[in-house]
């Protein structure tokens, strides 16, 4: 989707440096996607810490899962 927005040049330069993107649109798109992922993780952790999530995996399940994760 195309939109027109005003972004402070200093912020845009920082976004391009942090994302490693040379072009403006991909840099802003990537920064937005990363921000949304961060927000989702943050909200999930807040729900878990508040006891509002039924997370049924045990510590042993989590540790066994980490063995197979490549990241």
C-alpha positions as CSV (number, residue, x, y, z in Angstrom):
1,X,0.0,0.0,0.0
2,X,1.3,3.4,-0.8
3,X,0.9,6.3,1.7
4,X,2.6,9.6,2.1
5,X,4.0,10.4,5.6
6,X,6.5,12.9,7.0
7,X,9.4,11.4,8.9
8,X,12.2,13.4,10.5
9,X,15.4,13.0,8.4
10,X,17.4,12.1,11.5
11,X,15.0,9.2,12.4
12,X,15.0,8.0,8.8
13,X,18.8,7.9,8.7
14,X,18.9,6.0,12.0
15,X,16.2,3.5,10.7
16,X,18.3,2.9,7.6
17,X,21.4,2.3,9.6
18,X,19.8,0.1,12.2
19,X,18.0,-2.0,9.6
20,X,20.9,-2.1,7.1
21,X,18.5,-1.0,4.3
22,X,19.8,1.5,1.8
23,X,16.4,2.5,0.4
24,X,13.9,4.4,2.5
25,X,10.7,2.4,1.9
26,X,12.2,-1.0,2.8
27,X,13.9,0.5,5.8
28,X,10.6,1.9,7.2
29,X,8.8,-1.3,6.3
30,X,11.3,-3.5,8.1
31,X,11.4,-1.2,11.1
32,X,7.6,-1.3,11.4
33,X,7.5,-5.1,11.1
34,X,10.2,-5.4,13.8
35,X,8.4,-2.9,16.1
36,X,5.2,-4.9,15.8
37,X,7.0,-8.2,16.6
38,X,8.5,-6.5,19.6
39,X,5.1,-5.2,20.8
40,X,3.6,-8.7,20.5
41,X,6.4,-10.3,22.5
42,X,6.2,-7.5,25.1
43,X,2.4,-8.0,25.4
44,X,2.8,-11.8,25.7
45,X,5.4,-11.5,28.5
46,X,3.1,-9.0,30.3
47,X,0.2,-11.4,30.1
48,X,2.4,-14.3,31.4
49,X,3.7,-12.2,34.3
50,X,0.2,-11.1,35.2
51,X,-0.9,-14.8,35.2
52,X,-3.4,-14.2,32.4
53,X,-2.0,-16.9,30.1
54,X,-2.5,-20.6,30.4
55,X,1.0,-21.7,29.3
56,X,0.9,-25.5,29.9
57,X,4.5,-26.4,29.0
58,X,6.7,-27.5,31.9
59,X,10.3,-26.4,32.4
60,X,11.5,-29.8,31.1
61,X,9.3,-29.4,28.0
62,X,10.9,-26.0,27.3
63,X,14.4,-27.2,27.9
64,X,13.8,-30.2,25.5
65,X,12.4,-27.8,22.9
66,X,15.5,-25.5,23.1
67,X,17.8,-28.4,22.2
68,X,16.1,-28.6,18.8
69,X,15.9,-24.9,18.1
70,X,18.5,-23.5,15.7
71,X,18.2,-19.9,16.7
